[in-house]
């Protein structure tokens, strides 16, 4: 049965089952509760769920069987370092200020492997404020997300984006570059929201606060605004997608650099994963980071994919950025291999 589990706006859990409709058109999302995935490249899949439980009881899930063999990567360390240096050259030429450079890791999984089981492993071993697990194969969605970052939350006419920029093992190891990177992306997000919000309502509620997560710390900011009357979801997504924190600034030239330097599509990674409740006028869409998804190859083999990246600025050290991608991926990859199951936040 189609099944999905999400974090709610109040910090609880929402579970939804059954499929009433599937669409690739955001204009169809006018009533009901929808599971939503938007790839970084902009392909939307929204599923209207038949049943929604906002106070679910614990259920038994299958055992996660783990990734088989070694992970492969779309960019090895040498290619990633070369990409960082190319971005720095573009910054020196003045065409871009910051670019998020990513690589996609892939590992084989068995036919019996359940994304729902992996979602349960992540919930126990890497709890995240914007977690989501979507197991709807008939819509092409098998996604397990442990995102710490809110792309858009919505309560009625109030919309908030909480970009993350700045990652380090400890608060003391956060660099000045991390703070400047965060401020740069906050400015981009403010500009995005001003296109759909009432004049004078876009504000920075928090700037560069430290948040601790399993194995690392982030700098997080909150930008909110009041939507214009009759502003549509299409207008909001057109103004703000893809999220600035995982693209760069200016966004249009950052996206050009990403297209030039990344050899494979990101898919759900760095896109949006979450839910829209059109009846309540509420939504929580996470940035699709710390996110696994299943692709089925033409051969019938099932492949688990996972993305990791870092924000590149003029002040970036190429090998330091490689280490940042490894820091972000290390715990999640160990969980996917079954090496940290049951260890919680330790």
Secondary structure, DSSP 8 states (H G I E B T S, - for coil): --EEEEE-TTS-EEEEEEEEEEES-GGG-SSSEEEEEE-TTS-EEEEEEEEEESS------------EEEEEESS-HHHHHHHHHHHHHHHHTTS-SEEEEEEEEEEEE-TT--HHHHHHHHHHHS--TEEEEEEEGGGTEEEEEEE--EEEEEETTEEEEE-EEEEESSGGG--HHHHHHHHHHHHHHHHHHHTTB-TT--EEEEEEEEEEETTEEEEEEEEEEEB-TT--HHHHHHHH-S-GGGTEESHHHHHHHHHHH-SS--TTTTSEEEEEETTTTEEEEEE--SEEEEEE-TTS-EEEEEEEEEEE-TT--HHHHHHHHHHHHHHHHHHHTTSSTT-TT-
